[in-house]
Amino acid sequence: MRKTPIIKELYTESAEHFIERMKFGPICHDLISMFAHACTGTKIRDLTALDYLNTVQPLTMKIIGVPPLNLLFDLKRFDFDSEGVKARLAQGSGEVLIGEAASVAKADGSWVVRVDGDILTCENLVMATPAHITAQLLAEGTDVPPLDIRKASQLTGYLIRGKARPGYAEHTVHLFDDTIPIIYIAKRLDGDYEIFTEVDFEEGNKFDQYFESWEVLGKKYWEYALYTAAHEALPLNLAPGLIMAGDVNGLGMEPAAISGIYAANKILGKTVD
């Protein structure tokens, strides 16, 4: 950000102020902000201008080779192949262990991680867990100061089988602005619906407004869905040999990937900080 002033400006400016400054209000209110709301579950006033632009850029540029919308929805249904990933990673010089990290501590100049019943010791440790989990794991047994993390959006996702009301049934995807707690309704290839909301829609039968009949097939609540609120950037180097990776400083997979690449290069001695 120091090398690119416009990025720093967008990172510290609210999306709401940016829209007003650029006089983009009408098109943003009609479409673009609803797309940003659907992608983040966050009110526009709480997003940074940079996160806003990063989220909505597919709407504002000509993209060649993008698959059809129905294929994109179908691609979301996948299972993580843990055994396949272990086999590929084990082809290197190390060993792969998949488990649940219970604690992190510093001892004798090394980092000690307890994973299920195993104790692992390492010179370099990358904390690629969600930021609130990283903060919890580092709260005891280390000298790392408490992490001041961006506020996260809280989302509830539903899989619904039912009959949508007129006005919603005609569309594959219906987006909503951030003045109401529903985020979007998307019709799947099998005829069921995916719905994301900011509040519990089963309380008070809020689905009645959008469906003539409905049945909840599945429900998932995320207390920390996406770290979206405007916030000062946190350092990734938390201590010698301890690096944080993830989406804590920027919204989405891209910032998470960039921080992961940085962590790897840091360990290999290929970075110039």
N, C-alpha and C positions, 0 to 999 in steps of 0.2 A: 504493500500500500504506500510505503514511503517513496518507492520508485515510480508509482503511477498515481499522481494526485487525483485524477478523476475517479479512480476506484476507491480511494480513501473518502472522497466527498460522498459518493453514493453509499458507502458503507455506514457513514455517520448521519445520512439524511433519511428521513422517514419517507416511505413510499407515497403517503398522502401529500406531503409537501412537494415531492418531486413531480407528481401529477399536476398539482396546481401551478408549479413553477413553469412546467413545459406546456401548460394549457392543453393537456390531453384529456381533460375531464370527460367530455361526452363519450368518446369511444371507450375509455376505461370503464366508465359506469355501465355502459351497455354490454360489454363483453369481457374486456381484458381483465378487469378486477375480479369478475366472477370466476374466471379461469384460475387466477392466482389464489382465490379463496378455496377453490376446489382442490388445488394441489397442496395447500398448506393447512387448511382448517383454521386459518388465522385471519383476524380482521386486518384490513389494509392499513389502518393507522398504526398497527403494531409491527408491520414489516419494514425492513430497511429498503431503500430504493434499489440497492444491489440485489438483494434476494428477490425482490419483485421482478426486476428485469430478467434475472436468471430464470425465474419460473415461467414467465410468459413469452420468452423469446421464440418458442415454436409457432406462436400465433403471428409473429411479426416478420418472419423471414421465409423465403421460398426454400422448402426442403425437398430434395430429390431422393427418391427411393424409399420413402416412408411407407411401411406396410399399411393395409387398410385398417380402419378403426376396429372392426370386429376381430381381426387377427391380434391386435394389440391387447384387447380384453382377454382373448383366449390365452395369450402368453403369460398372463398374470397367474395362471394356475400351474404351479410347479412345486416339486419337492426337492429339498436340498439333498444332494447325493453325498452324504458325509463319507461313506466308504470310498467313493471315487476320488474325492478331494484328498483323503488321507493317502491313497495309493499314489496320486500324482506328486504330492508334496514329499512323500517318503523316497522318491527317486533322487532327491538331493542328498546332502551329507547329514541331515538331521533326522530326528524321529518325531512323529506326529502323535500328539495325545489330545483327544477331544474329551472335555469334561467341564465341570462347573467350578470356576475359581471361587474359593471361599475366603482367601485373605492374601494380602501382599505386605511384606515387611522388608526392612533393610537390615542386613546382618553381615558384619565382617567385610564390608565393601561390596557385597553382592546383593542382588534382589532375590528374595525368597517368596515363592508363590505356592500356596497350597491349593491343589486341584483335586477335588474329591478326597481320596485317601493318599495321594501322592504329594511329596514335597519336591519342588523343582527349584534349582538355583541357577541364576544366570547373571551375566555381566551387563547385558542390555535387555531392557524390558519395554515393550510397546503396549500401552494400554489402549486397545482398540474397542473396548466395551463402550456402550452408551455413556455419555458424560456423567449422568447421575450415578451410574454404577461405578465408574472410575472414581468419583468423589467418595463413595462409600468404602471402596476397597482401600483407598489411600488414607482414610480418616484416622486409622490407628496403625502403629507400627512403623510409621515413616515420619520424616521431618518435612513433608510436603505441606505447604500452607493450604488451608481450605480453598477449594475451587469455587469461584463466583461464576456460576453457569447461567447461560441464557435461559429465560423462561421458555418452557415447552408448551406446545398445543396439546390439548386433551381431546381425543377423538373416540367415537364409537362407530364401529362398522357392523352392518347387518347384511345377511343374505335373506331375502324376502321372496316368498312365493305368493302371488296374488294377482289381482286385477287392478291396474293403475287407472286413476280417474282420467277423464278427457282433459287434454292439455299436457299430460305427462306420458300417456300411453303411445303417443305418436312419435316420440323421440327416442333415439338410442341412448342419448345422454342429456340430462337436464341439469344445468348449473344454476346456483342461487347466489345472490349477493350476501354480504356479511351482516345484513340487518336482521336476519332470521337464523335460527340455529341449525337448519338443514344445509348441507354442503353440496351434495349432488346425488342424483338418482341415475343409475346406468343399467340398461337392460342387457342381460347376458345372452349368449347364443342359445342356451337351453330354455330361455323364456323367463328365468328367474331374474331378480333385481338385486343389485348391490347398492347400498345406501350408506353414506357417511354423514354423521351428525356431530354437533358439538355438545349435545345433551342426550340423556336417555330418552329415546322416543317411545319406549314401552310404558313409561309413566304418563298417565293421562291419555293413552291411546293416540299419540300425535300422528301415527301413520294414517289415521282416518282422513286427514286432510288431503292425502296424496293417493290413497288406495280405496277402492270400493270394497275390496276384501283382501285380507292379508294374513300370512302365517310366517312367523320368524323361524327360519331354518338354522340360522347360526348367528352368533353375536360375539364381538371381540371389542374389549375396551383397552385403549392405550393411554396410560397416565402421562407418559412421555412419548408422544407420537413423533413430533419434529421440534427441534430447537429453533424457534422462529423469532423470538422477540429481539428487538434491537439491543445491542450490548457491545461493550468494548471487547476487542479480540483478546483471547487468552493465549499465553505462551504455550507452545507445544513441548518445549524442553522443560520438564517439571523439576528435574534434578539430574545430576550426572548419571547417564545410563538409563534414564527414565523418560520416555517420550509418549505423549498423548496423540492419538489419531482418531479421526471421526468427523462428524458434522457439527461440532460444537461452535465453530467460528463462522460457518457458512451453511446455507441450506442446501441439502440434497446430496446425491451420490458423488458429484464432481468434487466438492471441497473435501469430502471424506477420502476419496481416492488420492487427491493431491497430498493430503496430510500423511497418508500411508506411504506414498512414494518418498516423501520427505523423510519419514522415519527410517525407511530402508537405506536411503542414501546417507543419512546421518550415521547410522551404525557402520556403514561401509567406508565412512570417512570421505565421502564425495560431495559434501555440502560446504558452502562457505557462508557462515551465518554473519 
